[in-house]
């Protein structure tokens, strides 16, 4: 009941929109990185579970594969 009253206020709606934006940004970054590194299990988990950015941040900071360094072409 108290949550419904809070979300009915302007402040509640702003807080909800900020949380949704936060989740969308981090989820997008983590999904993109997991797809680029062919980590299907991480991609599916991040896509399914909504954790207010906790799972995507953990993936980006600790579990993603290190990027492949491109070798420079010999001249």
C-alpha positions in Angstrom: 0.0 0.0 0.0 2.8 2.4 0.9 4.6 1.6 -2.4 1.5 2.4 -4.4 1.1 5.7 -2.7 4.8 6.5 -3.3 4.6 5.7 -7.0 1.5 7.8 -7.3 3.6 10.9 -6.5 5.7 12.8 -8.9 8.8 12.0 -6.9 8.0 8.3 -7.1 7.6 8.4 -10.8 10.9 10.2 -11.2 12.7 7.6 -9.0 11.1 4.8 -11.0 12.2 6.3 -14.3 15.7 6.8 -13.1 15.9 3.2 -12.0 14.6 2.0 -15.3 17.2 4.2 -17.2 20.0 2.9 -15.0 19.0 -0.7 -15.7 18.6 -0.1 -19.4 22.1 1.5 -19.8 23.9 -1.2 -17.8 21.9 -4.0 -19.4 22.7 -2.7 -22.9 26.4 -2.4 -22.2 26.6 -5.9 -20.7 24.5 -7.5 -23.5 26.6 -5.9 -26.1 29.9 -7.0 -24.5 28.7 -10.6 -23.9 27.5 -10.9 -27.5 30.8 -9.6 -28.8 32.7 -12.2 -26.7 30.3 -15.0 -27.6 29.3 -15.7 -24.0 25.8 -17.0 -24.6 25.1 -18.0 -20.9 25.9 -14.5 -19.7 23.8 -13.0 -22.5 20.8 -15.1 -21.6 21.1 -14.4 -17.8 21.5 -10.7 -18.2 18.6 -10.6 -20.7 16.2 -12.5 -18.4 17.0 -11.3 -14.9 16.2 -7.7 -13.8 18.6 -6.9 -11.0 18.6 -3.1 -11.1 22.0 -3.2 -12.8 23.8 -5.4 -10.3 24.3 -8.4 -12.6 25.3 -6.4 -15.7 27.8 -4.3 -13.6 29.3 -7.5 -12.1 29.7 -8.9 -15.6 31.3 -5.8 -17.0 33.7 -5.3 -14.1 34.6 -8.9 -13.3 33.5 -11.6 -15.7 33.9 -10.5 -19.2 36.7 -11.9 -21.4 39.6 -9.6 -21.9 39.4 -7.9 -25.3 41.5 -9.3 -28.1 44.3 -6.9 -29.0 44.5 -6.4 -32.7 48.0 -6.8 -34.1 49.4 -4.0 -36.2 50.0 -4.8 -39.8 53.7 -5.2 -40.9 54.7 -2.8 -43.6 
